[in-house]
Structures are given as structure tokens and as C-alpha cells.
Amino acid sequence: MRRSLTFVVLAAVIGLLVCPLAAPAQDAADEPEAGAIVEAGGEEDEADAANKGSGGFLSVVLGSGFLGVLLWLALFAAGGAAVYFVVDCAITVRIPRIMPQILIDNVTEAMQEGDVLKALQHCENEPGPMANILTSGFSHVEEGFDVIQEAIATAADLETEKIMQKLTWLSVVGNLAPMLGLLGTVQGMIAAFATLGQGVPDVGILAMNISQALFTTAGGLTIAVPCVAIYYAYRNNANKIILRMEAITMELIKDLRNVEVVED
């Protein structure tokens, strides 16, 4: 079920990246032909208008200049990074990966028997955030319960930071994408005003400059909106898992107050 949800989210993100950009490009491709028919400027004008509109979105990207192409490459990279981090968080920030039930059951059984070494072995067999926390506590069992609590608290903070760092990258992409789009907008508007400064402007070139500015804005927002929404959803889920993990961990180590380790 979770894998299916991951693929649905992935498809939605890709659709959001493609659809808002492809539709305006098609409209831009159709619009010059209609204008040429209304003006009835002759076959050559119609051919020129068709050639200008035939490139669609690709012509907008390639016609934005060196800086514009770099900005579009950065936006595409941000979109790819967003998809990667969404899938990675969907796989790793889950209860079975952070605190597998088989580990909880095995450690609970070992602690009921008073066998700390067996519990430690189970943690080594099921590596993960919770196993690392429990291992840190079991490794200090001979030093007293206060030391055990301190070691577990330190390990829990470290594992929590590792989990949150994965989610932070989604937030980074969500913040960078609109900035890249805004930079493309500024670049497009600079080109538009430069065209106006040349005297009587070419309407087609002026429209293309403005189109480039708006396309980059749309691209940046299309990437940022899903990233921000998914980030907060994953962050809330991660906080619930972490709180649950801390509660279960404290329940498992409470018997260490009276446990004695006997070495063979």
C-alpha cells in the first residue's frame, strides 16, 4: 500500500512539472497562426508566424540565452532532486524501517528473560535507528541506569537528527525552486525592457521575452508547491514515529535497573 502511494505521489509530481508547462507552450504555438490569418498579411507572414510558434516550450528554453538555459537546467535538476527525495523519504521514514516490530518483540522477550547480551545480539541482527539507540544503552549496562539513560538520550538525538536531515532536503528544494524561477523572471523582464529600449519593438520578440519570464516563474512554483506540502506531511509523520520510538525504548530499558550481566 505504501509503495503504491509512493508511485502515485511520484506520478503526481511529474504531472505537475509537465502539464502547466506543456499546455501554455501549445497555446503559444497556435496563437501566432491565428494572428497571421486575421492580419491576412500574406503567405510569408503566415509561414514566419508558424515557424516562430512551432518550437513551443523548447523554443522558449533555447531562446532565453545562456543564462536562461542554465536556469532551466537548474530547475530541471531541482525537479529531479525533489522526486528523488520524495521517494527516498517514502522508503526510509517508515515505522518498519525505523523500529521494526520483530526487533521490538525479540528485545522484549530477551529483557523478560533478563538476558541483556541476547537483546544486544538482536539489535545487531536488525540494524536501524531504534537498534542503534538500544545498542547504545545496552553497551553501558554495567555503568548504572543513569549512564544508560544518558547514552540512550544522546543516541536518540543523533538518530532523530539523521531522520530530519533527510526531510530537510525537501524543504531546501522547495525554497530554492521559487528563487530560481524568480531569477529567470528577472532575466526575462530585463530582456523585455531591453527590447523596448531599442525603439519600436518587435512584438514577437517582446512577447517571447515576457513568456520566458513567466515560464520560469511557473516552473519554480510547480516544483516548490508539492515539495513544501510533502515536506510537512513527512515531517509530521516522522515526529509521530520518533515519539513512539522514544516511548517504546524507555519501556524496554526500564528493567535494566535490576538486571545483572553474567559473562560466560
LOTOR-797649 format. One record per residue (C-alpha): x, y, z; residue number from 1. Coordinates in Angstrom, 1 decimal. Example, Ala and Ser with C-alpha at 12.3 -4.5 7.8 and 13.67 -1.06 7.14 Angstrom:
BEGIN
{east=12.3&north=-4.5&up=7.8&num=1}
{east=13.7&north=-1.1&up=7.1&num=2}
end
This chain:
BEGIN
{east=0.0&north=0.0&up=0.0&num=1}
{east=2.8&north=2.4&up=0.9&num=2}
{east=4.7&north=1.6&up=-2.3&num=3}
{east=1.6&north=2.3&up=-4.3&num=4}
{east=1.1&north=5.6&up=-2.6&num=5}
{east=4.8&north=6.4&up=-3.3&num=6}
{east=4.3&north=5.8&up=-7.0&num=7}
{east=1.1&north=7.9&up=-7.0&num=8}
{east=2.9&north=10.8&up=-5.4&num=9}
{east=5.8&north=10.4&up=-7.9&num=10}
{east=3.4&north=10.4&up=-10.8&num=11}
{east=1.6&north=13.5&up=-9.4&num=12}
{east=4.8&north=15.4&up=-9.0&num=13}
{east=5.9&north=14.6&up=-12.6&num=14}
{east=2.4&north=15.6&up=-13.9&num=15}
{east=2.6&north=18.9&up=-12.0&num=16}
{east=6.0&north=19.5&up=-13.5&num=17}
{east=4.9&north=18.8&up=-17.1&num=18}
{east=1.3&north=19.8&up=-17.5&num=19}
{east=1.4&north=23.5&up=-16.6&num=20}
{east=4.4&north=24.0&up=-18.9&num=21}
{east=3.2&north=21.9&up=-21.8&num=22}
{east=-0.3&north=23.5&up=-22.1&num=23}
{east=0.9&north=27.1&up=-22.4&num=24}
{east=3.5&north=26.1&up=-24.9&num=25}
{east=0.8&north=24.6&up=-27.1&num=26}
{east=-1.2&north=27.7&up=-26.8&num=27}
{east=1.8&north=29.8&up=-27.8&num=28}
{east=2.3&north=27.5&up=-30.8&num=29}
{east=-1.3&north=28.0&up=-32.0&num=30}
{east=-1.7&north=31.7&up=-31.3&num=31}
{east=0.7&north=33.2&up=-34.0&num=32}
{east=-1.1&north=31.2&up=-36.7&num=33}
{east=-4.4&north=32.6&up=-35.7&num=34}
{east=-3.0&north=36.1&up=-35.7&num=35}
{east=-1.5&north=35.7&up=-39.1&num=36}
{east=-4.9&north=34.7&up=-40.5&num=37}
{east=-6.6&north=37.7&up=-39.0&num=38}
{east=-4.0&north=40.1&up=-40.3&num=39}
{east=-4.0&north=38.4&up=-43.8&num=40}
{east=-0.5&north=39.6&up=-44.3&num=41}
{east=0.3&north=37.0&up=-47.0&num=42}
{east=1.7&north=33.6&up=-47.2&num=43}
{east=5.2&north=34.6&up=-46.0&num=44}
{east=3.8&north=36.2&up=-42.8&num=45}
{east=1.8&north=33.1&up=-42.0&num=46}
{east=4.9&north=30.9&up=-42.6&num=47}
{east=7.0&north=33.1&up=-40.3&num=48}
{east=4.4&north=33.0&up=-37.6&num=49}
{east=4.1&north=29.2&up=-37.9&num=50}
{east=7.9&north=28.9&up=-37.6&num=51}
{east=8.0&north=31.1&up=-34.5&num=52}
{east=5.3&north=29.1&up=-32.8&num=53}
{east=6.4&north=25.6&up=-33.9&num=54}
{east=9.2&north=25.3&up=-31.3&num=55}
{east=6.8&north=25.7&up=-28.4&num=56}
{east=8.3&north=25.3&up=-24.9&num=57}
{east=11.6&north=24.2&up=-26.4&num=58}
{east=12.0&north=27.4&up=-28.3&num=59}
{east=11.3&north=29.3&up=-25.1&num=60}
{east=14.1&north=27.5&up=-23.3&num=61}
{east=16.6&north=27.7&up=-26.1&num=62}
{east=15.7&north=31.3&up=-26.9&num=63}
{east=16.3&north=32.5&up=-23.3&num=64}
{east=20.0&north=32.9&up=-23.8&num=65}
{east=22.9&north=31.3&up=-22.0&num=66}
{east=21.8&north=32.4&up=-18.5&num=67}
{east=18.2&north=31.3&up=-19.2&num=68}
{east=19.3&north=27.8&up=-20.3&num=69}
{east=21.4&north=27.5&up=-17.1&num=70}
{east=18.4&north=28.5&up=-15.1&num=71}
{east=16.2&north=25.9&up=-16.8&num=72}
{east=18.8&north=23.2&up=-16.2&num=73}
{east=18.9&north=24.2&up=-12.5&num=74}
{east=15.1&north=24.0&up=-12.4&num=75}
{east=15.1&north=20.6&up=-14.1&num=76}
{east=17.8&north=19.5&up=-11.6&num=77}
{east=15.6&north=20.8&up=-8.7&num=78}
{east=12.6&north=18.8&up=-10.0&num=79}
{east=14.7&north=15.6&up=-10.3&num=80}
{east=16.1&north=16.1&up=-6.8&num=81}
{east=12.6&north=16.7&up=-5.5&num=82}
{east=11.4&north=13.4&up=-7.0&num=83}
{east=14.4&north=11.6&up=-5.6&num=84}
{east=14.0&north=12.9&up=-2.0&num=85}
{east=10.2&north=12.2&up=-2.0&num=86}
{east=10.8&north=8.6&up=-3.0&num=87}
{east=13.8&north=8.3&up=-0.6&num=88}
{east=11.7&north=9.6&up=2.4&num=89}
{east=8.8&north=7.5&up=1.5&num=90}
{east=11.0&north=4.4&up=1.7&num=91}
{east=13.2&north=5.3&up=4.7&num=92}
{east=10.9&north=7.3&up=7.0&num=93}
{east=8.6&north=4.5&up=7.9&num=94}
{east=7.8&north=2.5&up=11.0&num=95}
{east=9.1&north=-0.8&up=9.6&num=96}
{east=12.5&north=0.8&up=8.7&num=97}
{east=12.9&north=2.9&up=11.9&num=98}
{east=11.5&north=0.5&up=14.5&num=99}
{east=10.8&north=-3.0&up=13.1&num=100}
{east=8.2&north=-5.0&up=15.1&num=101}
{east=10.4&north=-8.1&up=15.0&num=102}
{east=13.2&north=-6.2&up=16.9&num=103}
{east=10.7&north=-4.9&up=19.5&num=104}
{east=9.3&north=-8.4&up=20.1&num=105}
{east=12.8&north=-10.1&up=20.3&num=106}
{east=14.2&north=-7.4&up=22.6&num=107}
{east=11.1&north=-7.6&up=24.8&num=108}
{east=11.4&north=-11.3&up=25.1&num=109}
{east=15.1&north=-11.1&up=25.9&num=110}
{east=14.5&north=-8.5&up=28.6&num=111}
{east=11.8&north=-10.6&up=30.2&num=112}
{east=14.4&north=-13.3&up=30.5&num=113}
{east=16.9&north=-10.9&up=31.9&num=114}
{east=19.4&north=-11.6&up=29.1&num=115}
{east=20.9&north=-8.3&up=28.0&num=116}
{east=23.5&north=-10.0&up=25.8&num=117}
{east=20.8&north=-11.7&up=23.8&num=118}
{east=18.9&north=-8.4&up=23.4&num=119}
{east=22.1&north=-6.8&up=22.2&num=120}
{east=22.5&north=-9.6&up=19.6&num=121}
{east=19.0&north=-9.0&up=18.3&num=122}
{east=19.9&north=-5.3&up=17.9&num=123}
{east=22.9&north=-6.2&up=15.8&num=124}
{east=20.8&north=-8.5&up=13.7&num=125}
{east=18.2&north=-5.8&up=12.9&num=126}
{east=20.2&north=-2.6&up=12.3&num=127}
{east=18.4&north=0.7&up=12.2&num=128}
{east=17.7&north=3.8&up=14.3&num=129}
{east=15.9&north=2.0&up=17.1&num=130}
{east=18.5&north=-0.7&up=17.2&num=131}
{east=21.3&north=1.9&up=17.4&num=132}
{east=19.6&north=3.6&up=20.3&num=133}
{east=19.1&north=0.3&up=22.2&num=134}
{east=22.6&north=-0.8&up=21.5&num=135}
{east=24.0&north=2.4&up=23.0&num=136}
{east=22.0&north=1.7&up=26.2&num=137}
{east=22.9&north=-2.0&up=26.4&num=138}
{east=26.6&north=-1.2&up=25.9&num=139}
{east=26.6&north=0.8&up=29.2&num=140}
{east=24.6&north=-1.7&up=31.3&num=141}
{east=27.4&north=-2.2&up=33.7&num=142}
{east=27.7&north=1.5&up=34.4&num=143}
{east=24.4&north=2.1&up=36.1&num=144}
{east=20.9&north=3.2&up=34.9&num=145}
{east=21.7&north=6.9&up=34.9&num=146}
{east=24.5&north=6.4&up=32.4&num=147}
{east=22.2&north=4.1&up=30.3&num=148}
{east=19.6&north=6.9&up=30.2&num=149}
{east=22.1&north=9.5&up=29.2&num=150}
{east=23.6&north=7.2&up=26.5&num=151}
{east=20.1&north=6.5&up=25.1&num=152}
{east=19.1&north=10.1&up=25.1&num=153}
{east=22.3&north=11.1&up=23.2&num=154}
{east=21.8&north=8.3&up=20.7&num=155}
{east=18.1&north=9.2&up=20.2&num=156}
{east=19.0&north=12.8&up=19.5&num=157}
{east=21.6&north=11.7&up=16.9&num=158}
{east=19.1&north=9.3&up=15.1&num=159}
{east=16.4&north=12.0&up=15.2&num=160}
{east=18.8&north=14.4&up=13.5&num=161}
{east=19.6&north=11.9&up=10.8&num=162}
{east=15.9&north=11.3&up=10.1&num=163}
{east=15.2&north=15.1&up=10.0&num=164}
{east=18.1&north=15.7&up=7.7&num=165}
{east=16.5&north=13.6&up=5.0&num=166}
{east=13.4&north=15.7&up=5.3&num=167}
{east=15.3&north=19.0&up=5.3&num=168}
{east=16.5&north=18.4&up=1.8&num=169}
{east=12.9&north=18.5&up=0.6&num=170}
{east=12.5&north=21.9&up=2.3&num=171}
{east=15.7&north=23.1&up=0.7&num=172}
{east=14.4&north=22.2&up=-2.8&num=173}
{east=11.1&north=23.8&up=-2.0&num=174}
{east=12.8&north=27.1&up=-1.1&num=175}
{east=15.3&north=27.1&up=-3.9&num=176}
{east=12.9&north=26.4&up=-6.8&num=177}
{east=10.9&north=29.7&up=-6.5&num=178}
{east=14.2&north=31.7&up=-6.2&num=179}
{east=15.4&north=30.1&up=-9.4&num=180}
{east=12.1&north=30.9&up=-11.1&num=181}
{east=12.2&north=34.5&up=-9.8&num=182}
{east=15.8&north=34.9&up=-11.2&num=183}
{east=14.5&north=33.6&up=-14.6&num=184}
{east=11.7&north=36.1&up=-14.3&num=185}
{east=14.1&north=39.0&up=-13.7&num=186}
{east=16.3&north=37.9&up=-16.6&num=187}
{east=13.3&north=37.7&up=-18.9&num=188}
{east=12.0&north=41.1&up=-17.9&num=189}
{east=15.4&north=42.6&up=-18.4&num=190}
{east=15.4&north=41.3&up=-21.9&num=191}
{east=11.9&north=42.6&up=-22.5&num=192}
{east=12.8&north=46.2&up=-21.4&num=193}
{east=16.0&north=46.0&up=-23.5&num=194}
{east=13.8&north=45.2&up=-26.5&num=195}
{east=11.6&north=48.2&up=-25.7&num=196}
{east=14.6&north=50.4&up=-25.3&num=197}
{east=15.5&north=49.8&up=-29.0&num=198}
{east=12.7&north=52.0&up=-30.2&num=199}
{east=9.7&north=50.4&up=-32.0&num=200}
{east=9.8&north=46.9&up=-30.6&num=201}
{east=9.2&north=43.6&up=-32.4&num=202}
{east=6.1&north=42.4&up=-30.8&num=203}
{east=7.0&north=38.8&up=-31.3&num=204}
{east=10.4&north=39.2&up=-29.6&num=205}
{east=8.9&north=41.2&up=-26.8&num=206}
{east=6.2&north=38.5&up=-26.2&num=207}
{east=8.8&north=35.8&up=-26.2&num=208}
{east=10.8&north=37.6&up=-23.5&num=209}
{east=7.8&north=38.0&up=-21.3&num=210}
{east=6.9&north=34.4&up=-22.0&num=211}
{east=10.3&north=33.3&up=-20.9&num=212}
{east=9.9&north=35.3&up=-17.6&num=213}
{east=6.5&north=33.7&up=-16.8&num=214}
{east=7.6&north=30.2&up=-17.8&num=215}
{east=10.4&north=30.2&up=-15.2&num=216}
{east=8.1&north=31.5&up=-12.5&num=217}
{east=5.6&north=28.8&up=-13.3&num=218}
{east=8.4&north=26.2&up=-13.3&num=219}
{east=9.7&north=27.2&up=-9.9&num=220}
{east=6.3&north=27.3&up=-8.3&num=221}
{east=5.3&north=24.0&up=-9.8&num=222}
{east=8.3&north=22.4&up=-8.1&num=223}
{east=8.1&north=24.2&up=-4.8&num=224}
{east=4.4&north=23.7&up=-4.0&num=225}
{east=4.4&north=19.9&up=-3.9&num=226}
{east=7.8&north=19.9&up=-2.1&num=227}
{east=6.5&north=22.1&up=0.7&num=228}
{east=3.3&north=20.1&up=1.1&num=229}
{east=5.1&north=16.8&up=1.1&num=230}
{east=7.8&north=18.0&up=3.5&num=231}
{east=5.3&north=19.0&up=6.2&num=232}
{east=3.4&north=15.7&up=5.7&num=233}
{east=6.5&north=13.7&up=6.1&num=234}
{east=7.8&north=15.8&up=9.0&num=235}
{east=4.6&north=15.3&up=11.0&num=236}
{east=4.8&north=11.6&up=10.3&num=237}
{east=8.4&north=11.5&up=11.4&num=238}
{east=7.7&north=13.3&up=14.6&num=239}
{east=5.0&north=10.7&up=15.5&num=240}
{east=7.3&north=7.8&up=14.8&num=241}
{east=10.1&north=9.4&up=16.8&num=242}
{east=7.9&north=10.0&up=19.8&num=243}
{east=6.6&north=6.4&up=19.6&num=244}
{east=10.1&north=5.1&up=19.3&num=245}
{east=11.2&north=7.0&up=22.4&num=246}
{east=8.3&north=5.7&up=24.4&num=247}
{east=8.9&north=2.1&up=23.4&num=248}
{east=12.7&north=2.5&up=24.1&num=249}
{east=12.1&north=3.7&up=27.7&num=250}
{east=9.6&north=0.9&up=28.2&num=251}
{east=12.2&north=-1.7&up=27.1&num=252}
{east=15.1&north=-0.4&up=29.3&num=253}
{east=13.1&north=0.1&up=32.5&num=254}
{east=14.0&north=-3.4&up=33.5&num=255}
{east=17.7&north=-2.6&up=33.4&num=256}
{east=17.5&north=-1.1&up=36.8&num=257}
{east=17.8&north=-4.5&up=38.3&num=258}
{east=19.5&north=-6.5&up=35.6&num=259}
{east=22.8&north=-8.1&up=36.3&num=260}
{east=25.1&north=-9.1&up=33.4&num=261}
{east=26.7&north=-12.5&up=33.8&num=262}
{east=29.6&north=-13.2&up=31.4&num=263}
{east=30.4&north=-16.8&up=30.3&num=264}
end
